[in-house]
Amino acid sequence: MQDVQASGETFLTQTTLRGRFALRACVLHYATTGADVAALVDVVRETGARLASTGPSIPPEHGKEQEQGGDQEEAARDGA
């Protein structure tokens, strides 16, 4: 998901579906077309193929460090 977003071509979020990680797209704009959705699917497929052959360009720990850092900062603000 991070690699898809890093391309800047599309934005996805994540969810858990039946206990498994899943990508989630939220389409709200009234002018979104089938071609827009097809382009999103193309970006996801291309990114997946690239990752299958080369690995992620963003270390998995990157997001975790930000989350942990945010928790520590929040705890410091709260006086913990």
C-alpha atoms as a printed R data frame, in Angstrom:
   type eleno elety resid chain resno       x       y       z
1  ATOM     1    CA   MET     A     1   0.000   0.000   0.000
2  ATOM     2    CA   GLN     A     2   2.792   2.402   0.885
3  ATOM     3    CA   ASP     A     3   4.497   1.778  -2.445
4  ATOM     4    CA   VAL     A     4   1.261   2.413  -4.342
5  ATOM     5    CA   GLN     A     5   0.790   5.707  -2.500
6  ATOM     6    CA   ALA     A     6   4.441   6.672  -2.907
7  ATOM     7    CA   SER     A     7   3.965   6.684  -6.680
8  ATOM     8    CA   GLY     A     8   1.562   9.608  -6.265
9  ATOM     9    CA   GLU     A     9  -0.745   8.168  -8.918
10 ATOM    10    CA   THR     A    10  -3.439   6.968  -6.551
11 ATOM    11    CA   PHE     A    11  -4.363   6.756  -2.885
12 ATOM    12    CA   LEU     A    12  -5.558   3.670  -1.053
13 ATOM    13    CA   THR     A    13  -6.237   2.816   2.535
14 ATOM    14    CA   GLN     A    14  -6.173  -0.542   4.228
15 ATOM    15    CA   THR     A    15  -8.612  -2.722   6.057
16 ATOM    16    CA   THR     A    16  -8.917  -6.258   7.368
17 ATOM    17    CA   LEU     A    17 -11.405  -8.430   5.550
18 ATOM    18    CA   ARG     A    18 -12.146 -11.876   6.969
19 ATOM    19    CA   GLY     A    19  -8.935 -11.634   8.967
20 ATOM    20    CA   ARG     A    20  -6.730 -10.726   5.987
21 ATOM    21    CA   PHE     A    21  -5.070  -7.482   4.927
22 ATOM    22    CA   ALA     A    22  -6.929  -5.797   2.064
23 ATOM    23    CA   LEU     A    23  -6.517  -2.625   0.047
24 ATOM    24    CA   ARG     A    24  -9.485  -0.281   0.104
25 ATOM    25    CA   ALA     A    25 -10.364   2.460  -2.347
26 ATOM    26    CA   CYS     A    26 -12.997   5.019  -1.460
27 ATOM    27    CA   VAL     A    27 -14.511   6.609  -4.546
28 ATOM    28    CA   LEU     A    28 -16.572   9.676  -3.714
29 ATOM    29    CA   HIS     A    29 -16.116  12.143  -6.541
30 ATOM    30    CA   TYR     A    30 -19.143  12.292  -8.819
31 ATOM    31    CA   ALA     A    31 -16.989  12.520 -11.956
32 ATOM    32    CA   THR     A    32 -15.051   9.291 -11.268
33 ATOM    33    CA   THR     A    33 -15.222   7.047 -14.313
34 ATOM    34    CA   GLY     A    34 -14.659   3.396 -15.023
35 ATOM    35    CA   ALA     A    35 -11.373   4.417 -16.631
36 ATOM    36    CA   ASP     A    36 -10.283   6.009 -13.325
37 ATOM    37    CA   VAL     A    37 -10.995   2.791 -11.437
38 ATOM    38    CA   ALA     A    38  -9.228   0.750 -14.132
39 ATOM    39    CA   ALA     A    39  -6.186   3.038 -13.803
40 ATOM    40    CA   LEU     A    40  -6.148   2.432 -10.037
41 ATOM    41    CA   VAL     A    41  -6.249  -1.333 -10.600
42 ATOM    42    CA   ASP     A    42  -3.426  -1.030 -13.153
43 ATOM    43    CA   VAL     A    43  -1.238   0.869 -10.659
44 ATOM    44    CA   VAL     A    44  -1.879  -1.748  -7.977
45 ATOM    45    CA   ARG     A    45  -1.069  -4.610 -10.376
46 ATOM    46    CA   GLU     A    46   2.090  -2.909 -11.681
47 ATOM    47    CA   THR     A    47   3.263  -2.158  -8.154
48 ATOM    48    CA   GLY     A    48   2.547  -5.723  -7.077
49 ATOM    49    CA   ALA     A    49   4.522  -7.130 -10.014
50 ATOM    50    CA   ARG     A    50   7.446  -4.830  -9.217
51 ATOM    51    CA   LEU     A    51   7.394  -5.733  -5.536
52 ATOM    52    CA   ALA     A    52   7.270  -9.435  -6.363
53 ATOM    53    CA   SER     A    53  10.524  -9.075  -8.265
54 ATOM    54    CA   THR     A    54  12.399  -6.397  -6.289
55 ATOM    55    CA   GLY     A    55  10.855  -6.004  -2.830
56 ATOM    56    CA   PRO     A    56   9.400  -2.864  -1.240
57 ATOM    57    CA   SER     A    57  11.011   0.513  -1.795
58 ATOM    58    CA   ILE     A    58   9.779   1.719   1.614
59 ATOM    59    CA   PRO     A    59  10.981  -0.338   4.599
60 ATOM    60    CA   PRO     A    60   8.035  -1.893   6.498
61 ATOM    61    CA   GLU     A    61   9.396  -0.387   9.720
62 ATOM    62    CA   HIS     A    62   8.914   3.153   8.326
63 ATOM    63    CA   GLY     A    63   5.225   3.330   9.205
64 ATOM    64    CA   LYS     A    64   5.726   1.650  12.567
65 ATOM    65    CA   GLU     A    65   8.358   4.177  13.628
66 ATOM    66    CA   GLN     A    66   6.000   7.031  12.842
67 ATOM    67    CA   GLU     A    67   3.180   5.403  14.817
68 ATOM    68    CA   GLN     A    68   5.413   4.689  17.804
69 ATOM    69    CA   GLY     A    69   6.906   8.170  17.670
70 ATOM    70    CA   GLY     A    70   3.462   9.698  17.661
71 ATOM    71    CA   ASP     A    71   2.426   7.652  20.695
72 ATOM    72    CA   GLN     A    72   5.547   8.711  22.592
73 ATOM    73    CA   GLU     A    73   5.010  12.368  21.691
74 ATOM    74    CA   GLU     A    74   1.396  12.165  22.792
75 ATOM    75    CA   ALA     A    75   2.377  10.535  26.088
76 ATOM    76    CA   ALA     A    76   4.938  13.291  26.706
77 ATOM    77    CA   ARG     A    77   2.287  15.966  26.101
78 ATOM    78    CA   ASP     A    78  -0.076  14.206  28.500
79 ATOM    79    CA   GLY     A    79   2.591  14.122  31.214
80 ATOM    80    CA   ALA     A    80   3.072  10.353  31.171
